[in-house]
Amino acid sequence: MEVVVESERQNPLLKRREVYFRLKYAEEGATPSRADVRQKIAGLFSADVERVVIDYIKPEFGKTEAKGYAKIYDSVEDLKSIERDHIIRRNFGGGEEGEGEGEE
């Protein structure tokens, strides 16, 4: 998996760095997981994995590439106070809502 940073900017008001990237991955493989991408982004920017949030990963049709948007917060407290709950659950787990409903 290769991460190419297309653009980045510092957002001092929200105390974070915003990164737009392109993800290139193996031909037969599926789109990499958020956890793998978070670790890769954290490594590129020398940040703690706990401060990195992947907002979206959008695979491109017919290619082994995807576009994505990540946010690297100055602190974990800033992340928790600013990010929406469902984005935090997607990135850090915490149980899916409606899991197991309707199956009997």
N, CA, C and O of each residue as an XYZ file, in Angstrom:
416
protein
N       0.846     -1.175      0.000
C       0.000      0.000      0.000
C       0.893      1.240      0.000
O       1.848      1.345      0.770
N       0.554      2.168     -0.882
C       1.307      3.412     -0.999
C       0.355      4.588     -0.790
O      -0.744      4.609     -1.344
N       0.776      5.552      0.001
C      -0.017      6.749      0.254
C       0.698      7.937     -0.379
O       1.853      8.226     -0.066
N      -0.013      8.621     -1.278
C       0.528      9.825     -1.921
C      -0.292     11.014     -1.420
O      -1.504     11.067     -1.631
N       0.359     11.953     -0.766
C      -0.323     13.132     -0.236
C      -0.552     14.104     -1.391
O       0.397     14.570     -2.022
N      -1.829     14.405     -1.661
C      -2.161     15.343     -2.737
C      -2.154     16.784     -2.234
O      -1.679     17.684     -2.928
N      -2.678     17.003     -1.032
C      -2.606     18.339     -0.440
C      -2.772     18.218      1.066
O      -3.352     17.263      1.581
N      -2.246     19.214      1.742
C      -2.406     19.266      3.195
C      -2.445     20.719      3.621
O      -1.861     21.590      2.977
N      -3.146     20.965      4.721
C      -3.193     22.319      5.261
C      -3.367     22.247      6.761
O      -3.949     21.306      7.300
N      -2.851     23.261      7.417
C      -2.996     23.381      8.865
C      -4.274     24.164      9.143
O      -4.498     25.208      8.532
N      -5.109     23.683     10.047
C      -6.326     24.379     10.440
C      -6.171     24.771     11.915
O      -6.509     23.981     12.796
N      -5.670     25.964     12.192
C      -5.410     26.349     13.584
C      -6.676     26.515     14.416
O      -6.643     26.320     15.631
N      -7.784     26.871     13.784
C      -9.025     27.050     14.526
C      -9.501     25.734     15.137
O      -9.944     25.701     16.285
N      -9.408     24.655     14.368
C      -9.837     23.340     14.865
C      -8.674     22.499     15.386
O      -8.856     21.333     15.736
N      -7.481     23.088     15.438
C      -6.292     22.441     16.006
C      -6.001     21.099     15.348
O      -5.858     20.077     16.019
N      -5.917     21.125     13.995
C      -5.647     19.892     13.277
C      -4.976     20.188     11.946
O      -4.990     21.315     11.451
N      -4.389     19.136     11.383
C      -3.839     19.161     10.035
C      -4.780     18.334      9.169
O      -5.149     17.222      9.545
N      -5.171     18.866      8.011
C      -6.105     18.188      7.114
C      -5.335     17.698      5.890
O      -4.626     18.469      5.244
N      -5.480     16.414      5.579
C      -4.683     15.797      4.531
C      -5.605     15.099      3.522
O      -6.417     14.250      3.890
N      -5.463     15.471      2.246
C      -6.133     14.764      1.156
C      -5.084     13.871      0.517
O      -3.989     14.334      0.194
N      -5.404     12.603      0.333
C      -4.407     11.667     -0.161
C      -4.996     10.716     -1.197
O      -6.212     10.566     -1.318
N      -4.096     10.082     -1.934
C      -4.452      9.027     -2.877
C      -3.784      7.750     -2.379
O      -2.606      7.747     -2.022
N      -4.542      6.689     -2.362
C      -4.098      5.407     -1.834
C      -3.970      4.434     -2.993
O      -4.923      4.239     -3.748
N      -2.802      3.824     -3.141
C      -2.587      2.807     -4.174
C      -2.321      1.491     -3.457
O      -1.474      1.419     -2.566
N      -3.054      0.446     -3.853
C      -2.921     -0.829     -3.145
C      -2.824     -1.985     -4.127
O      -2.961     -1.791     -5.335
N      -2.586     -3.196     -3.607
C      -2.345     -4.396     -4.418
C      -3.506     -4.676     -5.363
O      -4.664     -4.403     -5.047
N      -3.174     -5.223     -6.525
C      -4.179     -5.447     -7.567
C      -5.284     -6.397     -7.155
O      -6.454     -6.113     -7.411
N      -4.957     -7.511     -6.530
C      -5.994     -8.464     -6.142
C      -6.594     -8.169     -4.777
O      -7.601     -8.765     -4.395
N      -5.993     -7.273     -4.059
C      -6.438     -7.009     -2.703
C      -7.655     -6.106     -2.635
O      -7.980     -5.394     -3.585
N      -8.317     -6.152     -1.493
C      -9.449     -5.268     -1.237
C      -8.916     -3.908     -0.784
O      -7.722     -3.757     -0.525
N      -9.793     -2.938     -0.692
C      -9.416     -1.626     -0.181
C      -8.886     -1.793      1.242
O      -9.531     -2.454      2.056
N      -7.742     -1.218      1.559
C      -7.176     -1.373      2.910
C      -8.122     -0.829      3.986
O      -8.927      0.067      3.732
N      -8.006     -1.388      5.178
C      -8.870     -0.984      6.285
C      -8.465      0.399      6.800
O      -7.349      0.865      6.569
N      -9.400      1.038      7.502
C      -9.118      2.342      8.101
C      -7.942      2.258      9.066
O      -7.115      3.169      9.120
N      -7.865      1.170      9.826
C      -6.776      1.020     10.805
C      -5.416      0.998     10.101
O      -4.468      1.629     10.568
N      -5.314      0.275      8.979
C      -4.048      0.223      8.244
C      -3.685      1.591      7.676
O      -2.529      2.009      7.737
N      -4.674      2.280      7.127
C      -4.426      3.606      6.549
C      -4.053      4.602      7.639
O      -3.169      5.435      7.441
N      -4.720      4.522      8.794
C      -4.381      5.416      9.915
C      -2.930      5.236     10.337
O      -2.230      6.216     10.589
N      -2.477      3.994     10.414
C      -1.096      3.731     10.807
C      -0.113      4.289      9.777
O       0.924      4.847     10.135
N      -0.448      4.134      8.511
C       0.418      4.631      7.442
C       0.500      6.169      7.476
O       1.586      6.737      7.367
N      -0.651      6.832      7.626
C      -0.684      8.303      7.701
C       0.081      8.788      8.937
O       0.841      9.754      8.860
N      -0.120      8.121     10.069
C       0.586      8.494     11.300
C       2.098      8.377     11.105
O       2.857      9.226     11.574
N       2.527      7.334     10.420
C       3.952      7.169     10.145
C       4.512      8.255      9.237
O       5.625      8.734      9.451
N       3.748      8.642      8.230
C       4.195      9.683      7.297
C       4.371     11.035      7.971
O       5.284     11.789      7.633
N       3.504     11.337      8.917
C       3.520     12.649      9.564
C       4.083     12.615     10.984
O       3.984     13.607     11.705
N       4.666     11.500     11.393
C       5.247     11.347     12.734
C       4.264     11.744     13.825
O       4.593     12.515     14.726
N       3.051     11.203     13.730
C       1.991     11.503     14.701
C       1.567     10.218     15.404
O       1.806      9.119     14.903
N       0.934     10.362     16.571
C       0.378      9.207     17.264
C      -0.850      8.726     16.502
O      -1.616      9.537     15.981
N      -1.040      7.415     16.435
C      -2.188      6.832     15.733
C      -3.494      7.269     16.391
O      -4.514      7.382     15.711
N      -3.482      7.517     17.703
C      -4.693      7.922     18.425
C      -5.191      9.307     18.013
O      -6.346      9.645     18.269
N      -4.332     10.114     17.377
C      -4.718     11.463     16.969
C      -5.128     11.553     15.505
O      -5.484     12.629     15.026
N      -5.082     10.429     14.789
C      -5.394     10.405     13.357
C      -6.802      9.856     13.146
O      -7.169      8.823     13.708
N      -7.588     10.562     12.325
C      -8.948     10.143     11.986
C      -9.066     10.111     10.466
O      -8.725     11.081      9.790
N      -9.550      8.991      9.933
C      -9.832      8.899      8.506
C     -11.301      9.247      8.321
O     -12.180      8.536      8.810
N     -11.566     10.340      7.615
C     -12.944     10.770      7.393
C     -13.599      9.910      6.328
O     -14.724      9.446      6.513
N     -12.902      9.688      5.204
C     -13.445      8.812      4.176
C     -12.333      8.228      3.327
O     -11.243      8.788      3.211
N     -12.649      7.066      2.727
C     -11.819      6.426      1.718
C     -12.774      6.041      0.599
O     -13.673      5.225      0.800
N     -12.583      6.627     -0.580
C     -13.481      6.371     -1.701
C     -12.717      5.652     -2.815
O     -11.912      6.271     -3.512
N     -12.965      4.347     -2.986
C     -12.298      3.617     -4.068
C     -12.764      4.118     -5.438
O     -13.919      4.504     -5.616
N     -11.835      4.103     -6.403
C     -12.167      4.521     -7.753
C     -12.517      3.285     -8.577
O     -11.822      2.270     -8.519
N     -13.584      3.381     -9.333
C     -14.099      2.253    -10.101
C     -13.074      1.794    -11.140
O     -12.544      2.596    -11.910
N     -12.809      0.491    -11.144
C     -11.924     -0.099    -12.132
C     -10.445      0.097    -11.873
O      -9.628     -0.293    -12.707
N     -10.076      0.680    -10.764
C      -8.671      0.927    -10.430
C      -8.374      0.358     -9.056
O      -9.277      0.094     -8.262
N      -7.105      0.178     -8.796
C      -6.695     -0.211     -7.445
C      -6.189      1.027     -6.707
O      -5.122      1.020     -6.094
N      -6.987      2.079     -6.786
C      -6.673      3.334     -6.117
C      -7.912      3.845     -5.402
O      -9.042      3.498     -5.747
N      -7.677      4.669     -4.411
C      -8.774      5.295     -3.680
C      -8.341      6.703     -3.279
O      -7.153      6.972     -3.102
N      -9.309      7.586     -3.139
C      -9.046      8.926     -2.627
C      -9.493      8.959     -1.180
O     -10.455      8.287     -0.807
N      -8.805      9.732     -0.366
C      -9.170      9.787      1.041
C      -8.901     11.138      1.665
O      -8.214     11.993      1.105
N      -9.469     11.295      2.846
C      -9.328     12.529      3.622
C      -9.074     12.147      5.070
O      -9.855     11.414      5.675
N      -7.979     12.648      5.618
C      -7.605     12.347      7.001
C      -7.389     13.643      7.766
O      -7.060     14.680      7.192
N      -7.585     13.555      9.086
C      -7.349     14.698      9.969
C      -6.422     14.253     11.092
O      -6.634     13.214     11.717
N      -5.394     15.053     11.335
C      -4.444     14.763     12.400
C      -4.586     15.878     13.435
O      -4.226     17.026     13.175
N      -5.110     15.533     14.598
C      -5.377     16.517     15.649
C      -4.136     16.758     16.495
O      -3.249     15.908     16.576
N      -4.085     17.934     17.126
C      -2.973     18.278     18.009
C      -2.987     17.437     19.284
O      -1.932     17.145     19.847
N      -4.193     17.041     19.744
C      -4.301     16.206     20.940
C      -5.543     15.320     20.838
O      -6.450     15.598     20.053
N      -5.573     14.270     21.624
C      -6.711     13.355     21.657
C      -7.950     14.072     22.185
O      -9.064     13.801     21.736
N      -7.758     14.991     23.141
C      -8.881     15.741     23.704
C      -9.549     16.611     22.629
O     -10.775     16.712     22.585
N      -8.741     17.237     21.767
C      -9.292     18.032     20.662
C     -10.094     17.147     19.724
O     -11.177     17.527     19.278
N      -9.570     15.983     19.427
C     -10.262     15.039     18.548
C     -11.631     14.685     19.106
O     -12.632     14.740     18.392
N     -11.674     14.321     20.380
C     -12.941     13.890     20.987
C     -13.952     15.019     21.107
O     -15.157     14.777     21.048
N     -13.483     16.244     21.275
C     -14.419     17.358     21.422
C     -14.958     17.860     20.082
O     -16.032     18.461     20.039
N     -14.228     17.624     18.987
C     -14.622     18.160     17.690
C     -15.291     17.120     16.791
O     -16.297     17.418     16.147
N     -14.751     15.923     16.741
C     -15.255     14.907     15.807
C     -16.635     14.398     16.184
O     -16.995     14.341     17.360
N     -17.400     14.031     15.166
C     -18.725     13.442     15.377
C     -18.573     12.010     15.887
O     -17.582     11.338     15.599
N     -19.573     11.552     16.650
C     -19.500     10.245     17.295
C     -19.358      9.103     16.296
O     -18.583      8.176     16.533
N     -20.085      9.148     15.189
C     -20.032      8.023     14.251
C     -18.670      7.932     13.556
O     -18.243      6.837     13.192
N     -17.991      9.045     13.370
C     -16.642      9.015     12.786
C     -15.659      8.412     13.791
O     -14.770      7.652     13.406
N     -15.812      8.743     15.063
C     -14.949      8.168     16.097
C     -15.166      6.659     16.179
O     -14.201      5.903     16.290
N     -16.435      6.208     16.124
C     -16.721      4.769     16.158
C     -16.127      4.060     14.949
O     -15.597      2.957     15.084
N     -16.205      4.667     13.781
C     -15.645      4.046     12.578
C     -14.143      3.862     12.683
O     -13.605      2.860     12.211
N     -13.468      4.807     13.290
C     -12.014      4.771     13.360
C     -11.472      3.993     14.548
O     -10.424      3.356     14.442
N     -12.173      4.037     15.680
C     -11.640      3.437     16.898
C     -12.475      2.290     17.443
O     -12.176      1.779     18.522
N     -13.511      1.871     16.729
C     -14.370      0.791     17.215
C     -15.365      1.319     18.223
O     -15.676      2.510     18.231
N     -15.861      0.452     19.061
C     -16.814      0.877     20.067
C     -18.206      0.345     19.827
O     -19.180      0.874     20.364
N     -18.310     -0.709     19.015
C     -19.614     -1.344     18.805
C     -20.452     -0.618     17.789
O     -20.594      0.603     17.842
N     -20.998     -1.358     16.878
C     -21.871     -0.804     15.860
C     -23.304     -0.771     16.363
O     -23.758     -1.704     17.026
N     -24.008      0.291     16.049
C     -25.417      0.369     16.423
C     -26.202     -0.601     15.569
O     -25.923     -0.752     14.379
N     -27.191     -1.267     16.170
C     -28.039     -2.179     15.424
C     -27.397     -3.513     15.138
O     -27.930     -4.295     14.351
N     -26.284     -3.790     15.746
C     -25.588     -5.042     15.511
C     -26.393     -6.196     16.091
O     -26.718     -6.201     17.279
N     -26.709     -7.168     15.253
C     -27.433     -8.353     15.712
C     -28.939     -8.187     15.748
O     -29.646     -9.120     16.129
N     -29.447     -7.038     15.367
C     -30.895     -6.846     15.375
C     -31.528     -7.592     14.207
O     -30.972     -7.643     13.110
N     -32.693     -8.167     14.460
C     -33.451     -8.823     13.406
C     -32.991    -10.232     13.084
O     -33.607    -10.887     12.243
N     -31.957    -10.717     13.703
C     -31.480    -12.079     13.446
C     -31.935    -12.982     14.575
O     -31.552    -12.802     15.731
N     -32.755    -13.954     14.222
C     -33.219    -14.898     15.231
C     -33.131    -16.303     14.735
O     -33.482    -17.236     15.457
